Structure formats: structure tokens, C-alpha cells
Amino acid sequence: MSGQQRKAKGSDLFVAALENEGVDRIFGIPGEENLDLVESLRASRIELVLTRHEQAAAFMAATHGRLTGKPGVCLSTLGPGALNLSTGAAYAHLGAMPMILITGQKPIMSSRQARFQIVDVVATMKPLTKLSRQIVSASSIPTVVRDAFRAAMEERPGPVHLELPEDIAGDEVPDVPVIPVHPIEIPVAHRAALDRAAEMIMAARRPLVMMGAATSRPRSTHGIASFVRRTGVPFFTTQMGKGTVPGGTNLYMGTAALSERDYVHDAIDAADLIVAIGHDPVEKPPFIMGPSGPKVIHVSYTPASVEQVYFPDAEVVGDVGPSLELLADRLEGKLPQAAALLPLREEILKHIADRATEARWPPTPQRIVHDIRQVIPENGIVALDNGMYKIWFARNYRTRVANTLLLDNALATMGAGLPSAMMAAMLYPDRRVLAVAGDGGFMMNSQEMETAVRLKLNLVVLVLEDNAYGMIRWKQAVDHFADYGMTFGNPDFVLYAKAYGAKGHRIETIDSFGPTLDAAFREGGVHLVSIPVDYSENVRVLVDELRAHEKAKG
């Protein structure tokens, strides 16, 4: 009819709203409740990346948020598909990764299939997300989507869940305009807080800086690096704060892979003031605060969460990069004691590098980390799954660029390593990307090898074989329990890779390890490299050696 307003389906409005937010990919597995949405996607600029399990789709979307600062998007059907996203939601929630989860649902205006497959997904997702809501009106979709992206990106970033019922997706309504995207600005810290922090730092005799998980936000890194350079105060990092200060400062004191007694804790214990930048209590504590320990200044986007092991003496809350620039303005040239702890650096790093080139077979974790570092350039990305090797990478793998060692020290879930690496390879096709997984964690999402091959990614997957859930087996031994219930068998990983259309390599001598990785990267495509690992170093270093070191200190 002439002059009649054009109508659009709810799914069309939804996809238009996603395009308005700059979404270019959605990861997931659709179901019949998503078919209107899938059809709208087909006619859009957004690529639907089909995965083999919803959990992997959520890990990929979360990693997109982690690396870009903009929400990744994943999709599932109702019930069983939606529940498979829950681990990825928790991964993003604890790791502060912006993400949008979209799930389908049966029609809400009728119930022709009764309660078949229906689970209250909105209620299920509420404790795992920043916001979880069902869309009940097609005309509200542009507003709801804009609000979801805003909530996901605001500090503290995280996942937001939207449930789009089948009848709302298919409902025809007058075309509703999208909501313009507006920038999210964060105020800088209050002047009084900056003055107080500056006075405390200038009064310190042995200051030390800590880089926590929130320093890895893409928006943060410049101001952080400038603060370290201008003040000259040495720093250490948490596991998720690695790489936030570029190389060349010679102020790096190590990474707190453990909560206490490691060599980096020599500097922590000697400090009389720690400037904790970006500390997030979801990480395993990098140090344990006590009544006789150093004073702590909390610098972050959000106020400190007071815990039994973390109760700072002062806070600088605001946009971290600009706030640190203002703090550096107050401190530059006024810290004669800035480098007081620096003499400890050489000894700490020497201990960390011990036996890193040892030629035993099977190789030690130190040697594996060392050889990987030789073939990964500074901007290359190593994405870890979760296992015993994570501690060794946190301690021994030097990073000079933020977000080039992707490890999870928050939820610390197994199964995330391969999907995280796949997302990194999609975002940065010209950079070397390596997934590192134990044989236990790899098999939890190994089906995504097919996805990686189908997407023609350039990706090397390293599988560390010990035929066991190694970290729990180690803790079982340390706690003097019997060796029980942690071992398993493995497929032939070379044949397993070939079955997916990837290249498979089995390492049989340590001298061939680095060259095999390098050749795989040079060839391109998807490669799986399997190597055995000798975890006897776990007890020798992480228990016996550190216990003796602590005793020698006094």
C-alpha cells in the first residue's frame, strides 16, 4: 500500500542492531528457535562461524572481547545448547571479558510443545553475567541490544545474556531505528587520591609496582608503560598482567605464578610499599597481605574488593592510563629510592632461568617454555589451556607485549586453550599463534580442530602428553595421597590431527622440537605437535627448592 510504513521482523532489527555495534562475526550453533535470526544473518554483513560445541563458541567470543575490548558474540538455541554456553559465560565474567550471549527460546505467546527443552536460561545466566534478560517485544530490540553492549563494555567488563524467543524474532513490526553508539568514557582519579598516593610513594624507601589483570585492558597499556618509565620503580606482574610494560625498561622483577615463597617474593617481602595496578581479586593472590607487610596502594578502574588477603591502605580509582600519567606528573624526578629493590632482579631472574636449556628426555617444562620463546616473536600469541604447565609459563615465559600470553587465572577452566588460540588467529592472521594444552584439556574441545581447518586458520596446536590430569595428580602427591584416579590413555595425536585434515607431528628428540614448531609456522595451516613432558620438576622446584629457599631466608 502506498505510503504504508515498511515492516521488519524482530530478527532483522536484532541483526541491524548488531551491525550498528560493529559486529562482524557470531560464533555458535543455531537451533530451530534461531532460524529467523539465521535467515536475517544470511542477508547481513555478519559472518556466522559454526563451531562444533557451544562452549568453544563462548570461549572464542570471550577471547574476542579480551583482545579487542569490544564484545564478542556467541549464539545457541534454547535448553541444552544454552546451558553449554554457561562455562564460557563464567570464563568471561571472572576474566572481565566483554561478550554478548544470544540464546533462543520457544514462543512465549503460545506453548504448542508444552515445556519440551525449556529451561529458565535467564535465571541460570544471572549469576554468571552482568545482565541477563529475555526480549519480550520486537520493537524494543534496538534499545535492548544497545544497552547490552554498553553494559558489557563498562567497567568491570563482562558477559551479557539476551534471550530472543522464536515468536519475537519472527514478529513483524514497523521498522525501528537503531540507537546511535556513544563512547564510554571513564573519569580520571580524584586529585586528593592522587596527592595521597604520591605522598606515600615519595615516602617509601623500597617501592614496588604490581601489574594485575586489569592492566591488560587494550585501553590501558600506554599510560602504564609511561608510569614505569617515568618513575623508574621496578615491577612484577600477576599471571594475567604479563606483557603490559614493553621490554627494554630492565625493571621487570618476575611474575607471581604462586602466592608466596617463589623467588619474586624476595622483592615483594622486602618492599615497604606496593603500588597494585589493576589488581583483580578473581586472580589467585599474587601475594598475601598481612599486618606486618608492606603498605598497598590500589590503582584500578573500580574500588578495591577487600579480602582477607587484600586490604589496601589507599585507593586511586579511575581510568588507569590517564590517572597514572597524572600520578607520574607528581612523582617524576622525586624518587631517589625508586630503584632500591633493583639489585634483587638479577638473582631472581637467574633462578627462573635455571635448567631452561637442559637436554633431558622427556623434556622439562622449563625447556619447553624456553624453546617456544625462541620461535614466537614478540607480537606472537601463546594461548594456554589450564594445567600444570601454566605455572611454568607464568614464571618463565617473558612477554613484552600485552595479551601475547593468554592464560586464565580466574575461572581457570580446562578446554579454553584451543578456542582462544583460534580467535587470536582469526583476529591476527599475520602473527604466529600457538595453542598449548595438556592432553586432558585438549581433548575437552579437540573437536574444534575441524573448525580451525574449515576456517583455513594459520595455527599450531601443541599437546603436552603426560597421560594424566597432571596438576591434580601433582597436588595429590604433594598432599601425600595415593596416586589414584588421574591417569588415562590417549589417541595417536598425529593420526588424530590428520583425521581432521590438519598436519600432525610427534616430537621424539628435544633438539627437533623448536625446528618442528618453526617449520609448522612457516608452512601455514593447522598443525598439531605432540610432545611428552617430564613433570618431576614440579616437586624439585616448586616444593623442595622453594621450601629450602624459604628456610634459608630465615
Sequence and secondary structure as in RCSB ss.txt:
>XXXX:A:sequence
MSGQQRKAKGSDLFVAALENEGVDRIFGIPGEENLDLVESLRASRIELVLTRHEQAAAFMAATHGRLTGKPGVCL
STLGPGALNLSTGAAYAHLGAMPMILITGQKPIMSSRQARFQIVDVVATMKPLTKLSRQIVSASSIPTVVRDAFR
AAMEERPGPVHLELPEDIAGDEVPDVPVIPVHPIEIPVAHRAALDRAAEMIMAARRPLVMMGAATSRPRSTHGIA
SFVRRTGVPFFTTQMGKGTVPGGTNLYMGTAALSERDYVHDAIDAADLIVAIGHDPVEKPPFIMGPSGPKVIHVS
YTPASVEQVYFPDAEVVGDVGPSLELLADRLEGKLPQAAALLPLREEILKHIADRATEARWPPTPQRIVHDIRQV
IPENGIVALDNGMYKIWFARNYRTRVANTLLLDNALATMGAGLPSAMMAAMLYPDRRVLAVAGDGGFMMNSQEME
TAVRLKLNLVVLVLEDNAYGMIRWKQAVDHFADYGMTFGNPDFVLYAKAYGAKGHRIETIDSFGPTLDAAFREGG
VHLVSIPVDYSENVRVLVDELRAHEKAKG
>XXXX:A:secstr
 TT   EEEHHHHHHHHHHHTT  EEEEE  GGGHHHHHHHHTSS EEEE SSHHHHHHHHHHHHHHHSS EEEE
E SHHHHHTTHHHHHHHHHHT  EEEEEEE  SS  TTTTTT   HHHHHGGGSSEEEE   GGGHHHHHHHHHH
HHHSSS  EEEEEEEHHHHH EEE                HHHHHHHHHHHHH SSEEEEE GGGGSTTTHHHHH
HHHHHH   EEE GGGTTSS TTSS EEEE  SSSSSTTHHHHHH SEEEEES  TTS  SS   TTS EEEEEE
SS    BTTB  SEEEES HHHHHHHHHHHHTT  TTTTTTGGGHHHHHHHHTTTTT   SS  HHHHHHHHHHH
S TT EEEE SSTHHHHHHHH    STTSEE  SSS  TT HHHHHHHHHHH TTS EEEEEEHHHHHHSTTHHH
HHHHTT  EEEEEEE SB HHHHHHHHHTT  S S B     HHHHHHHTT EEEE  SGGGHHHHHHHHHHH S
EEEEEEE  TTHHHIIIIIIHHHHHHHH 
